[in-house]
């Protein structure tokens, strides 16, 4: 694994906008950064990223099997009691999931360590699937990279295939929704809608704020059309606290991601997995705050809210002193403490976190995000990768 400086394309903004990538710059700050790229060997991808990603996913399924009927675990995860049966029924029905992203610490030497699982509403998808692949093809065509280079990236094909499975046994209408205030969320949903259309679905966009409730208990879009299946880039923990939360289970709506994903998008998962598999090579020691076993953590550890986005309310602590943190609205539900990853990649004043993508629970892609802080925040930059030929 190498951090390789490269000359950006002179017209890189035009090139990425050609693909529909409108949020390459956010609030005047560069988000897509092709002035560097990360180079991996095929062995590093297959042995240290792909295989552990699949193994962690299976460990997560084992956790759900354990947690689904354990009221104590559901309480520790701060899942509202009124939604427990909703989640249980979703898992027992075998509701299909679409995608997720494991955030891993990895410096090229292995084993990769799980930092968190973005199981419900991960973004950075379009740039992972399409933009960095286009960058790779152009880099090889221009002679910047050798023509035999590759990329860990079958996201686009896998997403179309997964949407095709969602429509079985018969076609149906799919609504896709996000909040109005986020260009990044809208870009992600627009891309997913394109994949769904390519899979043969009748896909329609609606904002979360436009969703209403019909007199028969079904959800509807702004045109009062019933919502049969809903992909929502809106976290389950927020939905569970909406005024219409009591209608979720009776709405006759199929949700993507399914309700059981609420157990995996919770950072309490990290403590639960360590309790199940202490010493697992791809896990970091982690406990719920207040657990006496926290005393056994390393002097350098991280405090994470059960629910958090983009590094908000996360604190890096060393010998009792906060050495890095980010503000935010999270933390009311509680925290976990997790050992700081000893193998977080750091070079040239940048820290890199690997995002290992799963579609239909199979590892199929990689993204790299850089930050000047060990905590990956909403100011991080997306950097492309390639596999050396």
N, C-alpha and C positions, 0 to 999 in steps of 0.2 A: 504494500500500500504506500503510494507516494503522492505528495501534493506537488503538482506540476504547474508552474507559471506558464501561461499561454497568452498570445496576443488575441484580444477579442476581435471579432469581425468588425470592420469599419462601420458597417451598416447593421449592426446586430439588432438594434431596436426595430428597424424595418423588417428584418428577417423573422423575428419572433412575433411581431404584430401580424405578419402574413399568415401565421398559424392561428390567429385569434387570441394570442397571449397578451391581454390588455393590461395586466397588473405586474409587468416586469419591473416597474418602479412604483413604490408605495410611499405616499406622503413625501415625495421628493427624494426618497432614499432608494438606492439600488437594491432590488430584491434578487433578480436573476443576474448572476455574476459569472461570466465566462472568461475572466482574466486568469483563472486557475481551473484546474480539473484534477480529479483524483483517479489515479491509476491503480488497478488491482490485477493480480494474477488470477487465472481461472481457478486455481486451487483455493485461493483465499475466498473467492465467491462461493464455490461449491461446498467446501469443507467448513468454513468459518462463519458464513452468513446464511446461505440457503438451507443447509441441513439443520443448524440450530433453530432457525425460524420455524421450520416444520415441526421440530421437536417441542418447542415452546407452545405452539398452537395445540398440539396434542395434550400437553400438560394442562393447558387452560381448559380443554374439554373435560379432563379428569376432575379439575377443580369444580366446574359447573355441576357435574354429576354429584359431587360431594355437597356443594353448597345449596343446591336447589331445594332440598328438604330440610335444611339446617337453619332454623330461625335465628340462632345466635350469630351465624356468619352473616346472614342478611341484615341483621341489626347492626353489626360492626361495620358493614359497608354503607350504613345510613340509607338503605333503600326503604322508602315509605311502606309501611305494612299493608296499606290498601292495594299495593301493586304486586305483592308477592305471588298471588295466584295467577295474575296476568303473565308474569315472567315464567312461572312454572309451566303453564299451559303452552306457552310459546316454545319452550325447550322440548316438551314432550311431543308436540305436534311435528317437531323437526323443521320449524320455520327456517328457511334458507337465509344465510348471511351473504353479503356481497363482497366487502373488502375491509381491510384494516392495515395498520402500519405499526410494526414494532420499532421502537427507538432503541438503538444499540450503541454501546461504547465499544470501540474496536480500534486498535492502533496498528493492525497488520500482523500481529503475533498471536492473537487469540488466547483463550476463547472469548468470543463476543459476550458482553454482559447486557442483560435487559435493563434498560432505564425505565421504560413505561410502555404500555400498550395503548395506542390510539385506535381503539376497537370500534368506535361508534361514529365519529365525525371527523376523520382525518382529511386534511387538505394537502396541498402540494402534489396532487394527483396528476393534473393535466401537464404540469411541467415535468413530472417524472416520466409519464407515459409517452408524451408527444414531443415536447420542446427539446429535451435533452437528446432524444433519438435523432431528431432533425439536426441538432448541433453536431452529433457524432458523424452522421453521413456527410455533412458539409466539411467537417474537419478532415475526414479521410479524402474527400474529393479535392480539397485544396492542398493536400500534402502536409498538413499540420500534424496529422496522425498517420501511422502506417495503415495501408488498406486492409490488413488482416485483423485490425482491432475489432472489438465487439463491445457489447453492453449487456448487463444483467437487466433485461427489460422485455418481457412479453406481456406487459400490463394491458395494452390495448386489445390484443386478441383475446386475452383471458376475460376481460370485462365484457366484451361482446358475447362470448360463450356463456358467461355466468348470467347475463341478462336473458339469454335464450333459455336457460334452465328455469329462470324465474317465471317465464310465461307458460311453462307446461302445467297441465295438459292442454290448455287452450289459450288463445290470445286474450289479453285484457288491457284495460287502460291503466297506465302508470302515471301518477303525478310525481313531480320532483320539486322540492321546496327548499328555500333558504330564507334568511332574514334579508330585509331590504338594504341594510346599511353596510354590507361587506362585498366589495368588488371581488375579493379572492374567493369567497363562498359562492358567489354567482358564477364565476369562471369555472369552479369545480363542478357545479351542478349542470351548467351548460354542456360541459364535456361529457358528463355521465348521460345526459339526455341524448347526445349524439350517439353514444355507444348503444343506448337502449333502442333508438330508432334503427340503427344498423342491425340490431338483433331481431327486428320485426315487431317491436312493441309500439303501441299507440301512446307516445310519451308527450306529456304536457307540463309546462312550467307553471308554478304558482308561488307567490311569496307566503311565508308562514303567517304573516300578519293578515292575509286574505282568507285564511281557512276559517270556515264557520261550521255550524252544526245544524243539520236538517231536523225537521220535526220527528222523523223516524229514528233519530239517534245516529245517523251516519254523518261523517264529516263531508264537507263540500268545499269547492274552490270559490273564487270570487264571482264566477258566473253561475253559482248554485248547482254545478255539476257534481254528482256524488264522487267521492274519492274511494276507489276500490283498493288500490295499492298505492302506498306513499313512501317514496324515498325522502327522508328528511335530514338535511344537514343542520340538525338542531338536536342538541344532546338530550338523551333520555332523562337525565336528572332535572333538566329544565321542564320538559314535558310533564314529568310527574308532579310538578308544583304549579302547573297552570290551572286556571279555573275549570277547565274541561277535563282534568286528569281522570275523574271518575268515569268519563265516557270512553276512555281509551279501550277498555276491555270489551265493551258492548257495541263498538262502532262498526263491526264487521269489516274493518280495514286490515289489510295485510301491510305490515310495516317493514321497511328496509332502512336501516338495520333492524333486525328483530329485537323484541324486548329483552331476550336473554343476553344480548350484548351489553346491557347495563351492568352486568356483573364483571365484565372484562374491561370496561372503560373507566373503572374506578381504581384509583391508585392503591386502595386497600388490597387489590389483587396481588400486589408485589409482596406484601407481608404474608398473605395467605399461601402463595406459591412457595415462599421460603419455608413456611411452616410444614408444608406438604413434602418438600424436597430439599431439606437443609443440605448445603454443600453442593447443590447442582452446579455444574461448571458454567452455565449460562445465566445464573441468577446471582444477585447481590444480597447479602444479609439485610433483612428489612423486618420491622416490627411496628405495630400500632403504637403511637405515642402513649406513654404511660405504662407500657408493658415493661416489667422489671428487666427483661432480656435486652432492652435498649442499652443497658450499661455495658454490654459486651460488644457494642459497635465500635468501629474505629474512631479515632479522635477526629478524623475528617469524615463527615457524613452530611446527608441532605435531609431537610425537613420539607415534606410535600403534602399539600392538602389532598383529601380524598378526591376532590373534584378540582380541576385546574386546567387552564388553557394557556398555551404559549409561554410557559414558564412563570405564570402569575402566582404570587404568594409563595414561591419556592425560595428556600434559603440554604446556602452552603455554609456549613458550620465547621470550624476547626478549633479544637480544644476549648469549646464553649463560646467562641466568638464568631459572630456572623461575618464572613468575609465577602459574601456576595449574596444579593437577594433582588427580588423584583416585587413591586407592589401589585395589588389587584383585589378583586372582590371576594376571593374564595377563602375557605378555612372554617366556616361555621360548623361544618359536619365533622371536623376532626382532621388529624394528620397522621402520616406514617413517618418513620425515620428509616433511612436507607444508607448503607455504606456508600461513600463516594467511589465512583468507578476508578480503579487504578490505571485503566488502560484507555482513558478518553484521549483521543488523538489531539495533539497540540503542536503547532508549528507556526512560526512567523507571527506570533501574537494572535493566532486564530485557534479556536476549538471546533472540532467537527463531530457531529452526531450522525450516525447512519440510520436511515429509515428503510427498513426491510418490509416490502409490501407483500400482502397476501390477497389473493382473489379467490373466493370460494374456498378459503382456508389452505391454499397452496402458495408457497413462496414463489414470486415471479417478477420481482423488480427491486430496484435500489435507488435511493436518493441520498444526497449528502447536503446537510445544512451547516453553515459556519456561523460562528459568533465570536465577538471579542471577549465574551464571558463564558465560563464553564457552564452556565445556565443558558440553554438555548431559548431565546426570547422572541417576541414578535418582530424584533429588529434583525433577526438572522437572515443570512443570504443563502439562496439556493445555488449550489455549485454542481456542474455536471460530472459524470464519471465515465470511465471506459475500462475495458479489459484489454490488457496488453497482448498483442498478437505474437 
